[in-house]
Amino acid sequence: MGNISSLIGNNQQHIQPGGMDYNAATNKNLLPAGWMDGYIELAEIRDTRSGTGQYIYIAWRTLDGQHLVHDHINIKNDNPMAVDIGLRTLGTIARALDMESIDDTEQLNGREIAVRLAIEEVCGWLARNVIKAYAKVSSTRPKRASDLDKARHQIRGDENRNQQANFRSAEGPTGDEIPF
């Protein structure tokens, strides 16, 4: 046990490794939330910290090679629900890659796959990207969250036009509403 305040002095409020205040740090390297295409750079089985389980570690990289996002898929765990979620996720990945089954993590390495990213902030740590879903790479799906918002707006606009057209068709020949 040691007294840290005697080592750094009484006038400093934060320990600042490398001169950076980690309490004020922000992660400016985040990807926007939404669907994005990329590829699995690395998939391998790893042991949990407790040593009682195993998970598939996935390192997913954007197609431009600039961003890397990590995922953990439970395959052996004391919690059967965690295993069930992990196996369902593996099934989703297999379908997205047009695979009958996944027998070895090596089958996943280098394969293109789309992911739905979210931004997660946990207990004051820096915000980070997390993978929420996997899907087949599609040329028709928007590539970035901003494109997804534009597509949703377009869909809503089409739905509103259809509703207006349906309402007009319920009107009589004179434009009056049909009496009930």
JOLIN-V398344 format. One record per run of one state. SS is the DSSP state (h for helix, s for strand, l for the rest). FROM is the first residue (numbers start at 1). TO is the last residue. Records with the same first field share a line. If there is no record, write none. Layout:
SS: FROM-TO + FROM-TO
This chain:
l: 1-3 + 9-16 + 20-33 + 48-53 + 63-67 + 77-79 + 97-104 + 108-111 + 121-127 + 136-144 + 170-170 + 172-176 + 178-180
h: 4-8 + 17-19 + 80-96 + 105-107 + 145-169
s: 34-47 + 54-62 + 68-76 + 112-120 + 128-135 + 171-171 + 177-177
